[in-house]
């Protein structure tokens, strides 16, 4: 008995990722720190908006 169609391969979904780094001032100590995050290209504007 043989199966028709063979193996079904899953397609790999790839997104372009960017390392985003921003400088954030700490509210408690007043020091500047770096915040880095791997994000997709769709979320870049959201990451850099001021809170």
Backbone torsions as a table, in degrees:
resi	resn	phi	psi	omega
1	UNK	NA	122.4	177.7
2	UNK	-118.2	145.7	179.9
3	UNK	-89.7	139.4	177.2
4	UNK	-89.0	145.7	177.1
5	UNK	101.6	-28.3	177.8
6	UNK	73.6	-161.6	-178.7
7	UNK	-79.0	139.5	175.1
8	UNK	-96.2	121.1	-179.1
9	UNK	-95.8	136.5	177.6
10	UNK	-78.4	137.2	177.8
11	UNK	-79.8	137.4	179.6
12	UNK	-87.7	121.3	178.0
13	UNK	-92.1	121.3	-178.8
14	UNK	-117.6	132.7	175.9
15	UNK	-114.0	145.2	176.2
16	UNK	-79.2	126.7	-178.3
17	UNK	-110.0	148.1	-179.4
18	UNK	-128.0	139.0	174.3
19	UNK	-87.2	112.2	-178.8
20	UNK	-104.8	129.9	-179.6
21	UNK	-125.0	128.2	175.2
22	UNK	-132.9	154.4	-179.6
23	UNK	-96.3	128.2	-176.6
24	UNK	-124.2	135.7	177.3
25	UNK	-91.2	129.9	-179.5
26	UNK	-73.5	136.8	-179.9
27	UNK	-74.7	-34.1	-176.5
28	UNK	-77.1	-52.8	-173.1
29	UNK	-97.8	-18.9	-178.2
30	UNK	82.2	3.8	179.0
31	UNK	-82.4	157.6	175.7
32	UNK	-96.3	136.0	178.1
33	UNK	-130.8	163.0	177.3
34	UNK	-98.7	137.8	173.0
35	UNK	-118.4	117.3	-179.8
36	UNK	-122.2	147.2	-174.6
37	UNK	-157.1	141.3	173.4
38	UNK	-88.2	116.6	-177.6
39	UNK	-131.1	159.9	176.3
40	UNK	-80.1	164.8	-176.1
41	UNK	-65.1	-21.2	179.5
42	UNK	-72.3	-26.6	-172.6
43	UNK	-99.3	7.9	-175.3
44	UNK	-64.2	-46.0	-178.2
45	UNK	-64.8	-36.3	179.7
46	UNK	-67.1	-37.8	-178.2
47	UNK	-66.0	-36.1	-175.4
48	UNK	-92.3	1.7	176.2
49	UNK	-71.7	142.8	177.8
50	UNK	-73.8	141.9	-179.3
51	UNK	-93.1	NA	NA
